[in-house]
Amino acid sequence: MDIRYLIVGAPFIVAFFYTLFWLKKWGAFNSSFDDNQKKLIPTNDSLQENLIIENIFLTKN
């Protein structure tokens, strides 16, 4: 293997593992299925707010 490939590719490899390290530290890989389901269920309040925002942007001038 040519040393030039290692010199050019090493920063990208280091950045990749550094990103994985911080994602793991911040808990990006520690989610459970139940927590995700609870976060994805919209409440009635947020639905009404979304409808109000849609009405603002869909009104004709």
Beta strands, then each sheet from edge to edge (+ up, - down):
end
